[in-house]
Amino acid sequence: MLIPQDLFYSKTHEWVSLDGDVATVGISDFAQSQLSDLTFVELPDVGTDFSVGDEAAVVESVKAAADVYAPVSGEVVAVNADLEESPELINQDPYGKGWLFKIRISEESELDAMLDADSYEDLCPGA
């Protein structure tokens, strides 16, 4: 299981990559492997405001549907439209081409509550 060291992680298996005040959000390799083959992704609308912990997206697989929660508060500034036609990108490249949305962070201090790679690995059974 891949857990990049340079990302932030939530206890609900979202990851965050920072570029200034914009966070790219996706689900972890552990999460996509638990869901199995993804078949559908429902992304938020650009311009939507979320508070940390809000339901922001949905991923569906042959096994189950799962909510994706906003790991930080802010406004959605971009979504990965490629996932509409190819949700399997999340399975193939969860930390690259399988990103879900980008959010302009309104409360940078919320990152302090997120996990580093080592702490996230401790959270994942069998990691």
C-alpha positions as CSV (number, residue, x, y, z in Angstrom):
1,M,0.0,0.0,0.0
2,L,1.3,3.4,-1.0
3,I,1.3,6.2,1.5
4,P,3.2,9.2,0.2
5,Q,5.2,11.1,2.9
6,D,4.5,14.6,1.6
7,L,0.7,14.5,2.0
8,F,-1.8,15.1,4.8
9,Y,-4.4,12.4,5.6
10,S,-7.7,12.3,7.4
11,K,-9.1,9.5,9.6
12,T,-11.8,9.0,6.9
13,H,-9.1,8.2,4.3
14,E,-8.9,11.5,2.3
15,W,-5.6,12.9,1.4
16,V,-4.6,16.5,0.8
17,S,-1.7,18.0,-1.2
18,L,-1.0,21.7,-0.8
19,D,-0.2,24.3,-3.4
20,G,-0.3,27.6,-1.7
21,D,-3.8,28.0,-0.3
22,V,-5.3,25.4,-2.6
23,A,-5.6,21.8,-1.4
24,T,-6.0,19.0,-3.9
25,V,-8.2,16.2,-2.4
26,G,-8.5,12.5,-3.2
27,I,-9.0,9.2,-1.4
28,S,-6.0,7.1,-0.3
29,D,-4.7,4.0,-1.8
30,F,-6.0,2.1,1.2
31,A,-9.5,3.5,0.6
32,Q,-9.6,2.7,-3.1
33,S,-8.3,-0.9,-2.4
34,Q,-11.1,-1.4,0.2
35,L,-13.7,-0.2,-2.3
36,S,-12.4,-2.3,-5.2
37,D,-13.2,-1.4,-8.8
38,L,-14.8,2.1,-8.9
39,T,-17.7,2.5,-11.3
40,F,-19.0,6.1,-10.6
41,V,-17.9,9.3,-9.0
42,E,-20.2,12.2,-7.9
43,L,-18.1,15.4,-7.6
44,P,-19.1,18.7,-6.0
45,D,-19.9,21.8,-8.1
46,V,-17.2,24.4,-8.5
47,G,-18.0,27.3,-6.2
48,T,-19.5,25.1,-3.4
49,D,-18.4,26.0,0.1
50,F,-17.6,23.2,2.6
51,S,-16.8,23.1,6.2
52,V,-14.4,20.4,7.4
53,G,-16.2,17.1,7.7
54,D,-19.0,17.9,5.2
55,E,-20.0,15.3,2.7
56,A,-18.3,16.6,-0.5
57,A,-18.4,13.7,-3.0
58,V,-19.5,10.1,-3.5
59,V,-17.5,7.2,-4.9
60,E,-19.3,4.0,-5.9
61,S,-17.7,0.7,-6.6
62,V,-18.8,-2.8,-7.4
63,K,-18.8,-3.4,-3.6
64,A,-20.3,-0.3,-2.1
65,A,-20.8,3.5,-2.2
66,A,-18.8,5.7,0.1
67,D,-19.0,9.4,1.0
68,V,-15.9,11.5,0.6
69,Y,-15.6,14.2,3.3
70,A,-14.1,17.7,3.0
71,P,-10.8,17.4,4.9
72,V,-10.6,21.2,5.1
73,S,-13.0,24.1,4.9
74,G,-13.1,26.3,1.9
75,E,-14.5,26.8,-1.6
76,V,-14.2,24.2,-4.4
77,V,-12.2,25.7,-7.2
78,A,-11.8,22.7,-9.6
79,V,-13.0,19.2,-10.0
80,N,-11.4,16.3,-11.9
81,A,-13.8,16.0,-14.8
82,D,-11.9,13.0,-16.2
83,L,-13.4,10.9,-13.4
84,E,-16.9,11.2,-15.0
85,E,-15.8,9.0,-17.9
86,S,-13.0,7.1,-16.1
87,P,-13.7,6.6,-12.4
88,E,-11.1,3.8,-12.5
89,L,-8.4,6.4,-12.5
90,I,-8.8,6.5,-8.7
91,N,-7.9,2.8,-8.6
92,Q,-5.0,3.2,-11.0
93,D,-3.4,6.4,-9.7
94,P,-5.1,7.6,-6.4
95,Y,-2.5,10.2,-5.7
96,G,-2.1,11.5,-9.2
97,K,-4.7,11.3,-12.0
98,G,-7.3,10.1,-9.6
99,W,-7.6,13.3,-7.6
100,L,-11.2,14.4,-6.9
101,F,-11.4,18.1,-6.3
102,K,-9.4,21.2,-5.3
103,I,-10.5,23.5,-2.5
104,R,-9.2,27.0,-1.6
105,I,-8.6,26.6,2.1
106,S,-10.3,29.1,4.4
107,E,-8.9,27.8,7.7
108,E,-5.3,26.7,7.3
109,S,-5.1,25.7,11.0
110,E,-7.4,22.7,10.2
111,L,-4.4,21.1,8.6
112,D,-2.9,20.7,12.1
113,A,-5.6,18.1,12.9
114,M,-4.7,16.0,9.9
115,L,-2.4,13.0,10.1
116,D,1.1,12.6,8.7
117,A,1.9,9.5,6.6
118,D,3.2,7.5,9.6
119,S,0.2,8.2,11.7
120,Y,-2.1,7.4,8.8
121,E,-0.3,4.1,8.2
122,D,-0.9,3.2,11.9
123,L,-4.7,3.8,11.2
124,C,-4.9,1.4,8.3
125,P,-5.2,-2.3,9.2
126,G,-2.7,-4.5,7.4
127,A,-0.7,-1.6,6.2
